[in-house]
Amino acid sequence: NWKSNGTMAAIQKRKFIVGGNWKSNGTMAAIQKRKFIVGGNWKSNGTMASISALVDILNSATVPDTIDVVVCPMAIHIPFAQSNLQKIKVGAQNCSLNNAGAFTGEISAGALKDFSIDWVVTGHSERRAAGESSDEMAKKTKLAVDNGICVMACVGETLDARQADQTMAVVLDDHMTALKQALAEEDWARVCVAYEPVWAIGTGLTATPEQAQEVHGNIRSWVSENVSESVAQSLRIMYGGSVKGANAPSLASCSDVDGFLVGGAALSEEFVKIIDAAAAV
């Protein structure tokens, strides 16, 4: 049992380059455009046959340099995706709360980086439903950043919270506050915030563009007030919740929507339509 130990020292590591490209916020014409990002969360789906077919579909997509596209397969499918995807980056769906050591079954951020993984999702609602706390999400985010990995950190409210008018209390006072407490100001350069209204994930329901923009705008304002204005203007805020090719253009047109975190639609040709919508922003 090797537990969570070991490196891939024999594997030559690729050098990762992070480019800054800002998106204008509302009428702030002086701010450069933030680079739109499309993330695909494959969750615990796929066989080698279906993943191979999906890779062929994704390799047919046009991915311009003006956007980032990242897919996150199950850990066992990451090497295949890395080796066969041509224009799309590969990330992980989670990382451990700890660095290398006696943590059986966990994959540390350091191990991900050693395997040339440059993106990871933290705090997904499905992990929160299994008991992961906001503080644990924030700790994982910090560990990933410290290991040179970019993070899609998830925030979002349940249907009960929205109906009780507690959306901002959950998103800002709980989730975003945990991130602020864990991260130094310079760490935010490697963080995207993914707003995923839990009531819209896998349900077929989708937040309207107006609902998405309201929350995204509030997140950006909160970051401006509680972190810094420069971080607020450069921070990419993604929307995740039943994104499809049909609704992607209207969501992408919102001034504070800088990307998507896609679930079910990331497993089919629909993901190519979403990439096309992002490229048209």
C-alpha positions, 0 to 999 in steps of 0.5 A: 500500500503506497498510500499518498506517497511518491513522485513522478520524478522520471517523467519530464514535467511540462512548464505551465504558463498562466496568461492574464486576459481580463473581461470588461465588467459592465461599462468599464471600458478601461479594463481588458477582457477577462479570458473566458473559461469552459470547464467540463466535469465528467464526474464518475462517468465513462468507460475507456470506450466511451472516453475514447469516443468523447476524446474524438468528439472534443478533438474536432472542436475549434478551441481558439486561443481567446478561451481556456477549455479544461475537462476533469475526468475520473482520476483513472482516466486522466492519463488517457485524456492527457495523452489524447486530447489535442487542444483541451487541458485536463484537470482533476475533480478533487484533491486531498486535504493533506500533502503526501503521507499516510492518507490512503486513497487520497490524491495530494495536490503535489501528486497532481502537479507531479503528474502535470495536472494544472487544474483542479475543482474544489468544493463541488456541491456533490462533495459538500453534500457528502460532508465537505465543509467550506473550510475544507474546500478553502484548505484544498484550494490553498494547497492546490495554489501552493503547488502551482495548480489553478483552481475552480472553487465552487460556491452556491446555494441549495433550493431551500436557501434560495427560497429562504432568501439566503443565497448571498448569506451562503455564497458570500458569508460562508463560501467566499469568506472561507476562501478569503481566510485561506488565501493571500491576495496573490493566490487569487491569480490562480483561482476561478470562482464557479457559482453553481446554484445547487438547485440547477445541477442535473435538474434541468433547471437553469438560473436565468441570465438575470439570476446568474448576473445578480449573484456574479455581480455580488461576488465581484463586489464582495471581492472588491470590498473584502480582498481588493479591487484589482483581484475583483476585476481580474477574477474569473467567475464561472456559472455552473448549473445545467449549461447547454448549447441553447442557453450558453450564449445568453449566459455568456453575454452577462457582464460578470459571467466569465465562464462555465462549469459544465456537468452532464453536457460535458459528456457529449457533442453538446460540450462542443456547442458550449465551446462555440458559444464561449468562443463567440463572446 
